[in-house]
């Protein structure tokens, strides 16, 4: 496809189509492993319907479908070109029967806009834009800016949409930044999703966390479990054994 390259992910034969200078990072892979229960949180199970909000290239959708055989994942993204690439990648991966992609703004997934997805999903995975609306100068690449900064939808919209499309006792998995944890917990509880698992990720042992993984359950009682910290790199700069296991190396 125009302006797209084929990248092999290393997860089986899965590939993604990505635009130059806009690739996925370790946070997307960590989110997939977190949702699959590989680091200690409640897991997506075979037969579950999963929504991926802000799917981009579809990397999280494809990886969750790979790690949880029998699950079906629907990715939503506001960018038409991203959805076209994800659909083409689904064909290349032979996953058209388990991964589906929809062009739509997260803010449209609520009762006010007559969405047809109310209570349709057992789980939601999402890697929302990390930076607050109006918090930075617009980047040269619109795709990169939209992926990293709140534009048409902010954190509250992602959580509100998740609550709307989740079944009762449905699971919400999110990767974000630790400095937004208070906002994440507030928005989840406002929408009736109780934070149940928290895992902090550090670049190296002893360093400050720069990624957080949160799992909430719609309609659950209060009790937050803090999982063991994950380190991405060992002191010598190589990936840790845990990260290599997540990458299936």
Secondary structure, DSSP 4 states (H G I P E B T S, - for coil): -TT-EEEE-SSTT-EEEE-TT----HHHHHHHHHHTTTTSS----TT-EEEEET-TTSHHHHHHHHHSTT-EEEEEES-HHHHHHHHHHHHHTT-TTTEEEEE--GGGSSGGGT-S-TT-EEEEEE---SBPTTSSPPPS-HHHHHHHB-SS--HHHHHHHHHHHEEEEEEEEEEE-GGGHHHHHHHHHHTTEEEEEEEEEEEETTSPEEEEEEEEEETPPS--EEPPPEEEE-TTSSBPHHHHHHTT-
